[in-house]
Amino acid sequence: MTWVLDCDGVIWLGEEALPGTAEAVGRLRQAGERVVFLTNNSYPLLEQHLAKLDRLGMSTRPGDVISSAMAAARLVSPGERALVLGGPGIFEALVGRGVETVEAGAGAGVEAVDVVVVGFDLKFDFARLAAATSALRGGARLVATNDDATFPTSGGLLPGAGAFLAAVSLAGGVTAEIAGKPHEAVVDLLVERVGSVATVVGDRPSTDGRLATRLGARFALVLTGVTPPGHGTIDPEPDIEAADLASIVDRELPPVGAS
């Protein structure tokens, strides 16, 4: 069976693994479960995701890492021209799709694009917002990698791609088509890659939980990211809730050596 694991707030916070995650992933694999990492973080390149997992003791095949950037690329047709507000992961996915890319704020010809693609953007400023606004008001459509308002770090919650998207959508007067969890593009990509999914582990009910619902999978909620201990009512309610991924795996798998 396949387990789909969120990354930020489940596997790691920032550059450090959460306690017990490498061991938990290892136990799942030893039990014959397939482990797939599905992140709404569109910023890193695929090789950066893989290198980080390897460094943290969870070496993974390229086909078992899926990002919202990959899902967003499916919403853009080969040969189209895309203005990008986001990181290298978006450019990588779009170029792999056969899309011509233009970085926001790069200068001439910005208005002559088919689509504006917005993700987590460390360079976001007025010039980039103005370029996106001009393109959208010139007829381009708007695609977002995801609409998460925040993402969890070891220092607390920071603005997520949804914060940048809100500014672009409002200024451009356009509603975005959203690719990442829990939306259709990433669901389709995930099903293509892995088939049926047994369990989705995440820290955000509005994305991970709703993804599980769409997949007909169990939702396992961990409290190491966006959702804190002592939370109130959440929707959807998890099938399993525990402090962290290691605790989830402890509940689901017998201890090593148990008869």
Protein Blocks (a to p, Z undefined) as FASTA:
>chain_A
ZZdddfehplpgcjbccehklmmmmmmmmnopacddddfblkbcfklmmmmmmmnopacc
fklcccfklmmmmmpcehiacddeddfklmmmmmmnopacddehilghklmcfbdcdddd
fkbcfklmmmmmmmmmnopacddfblcfbdcdfkbccddfklmmmmmmmmnopacddfbd
cbfklmmmmmmmnopafbdcdfbfklmmmmmmmnopacdddfkbmbcghiacdddddfbd
cfblklmmmmmpccehiZZ
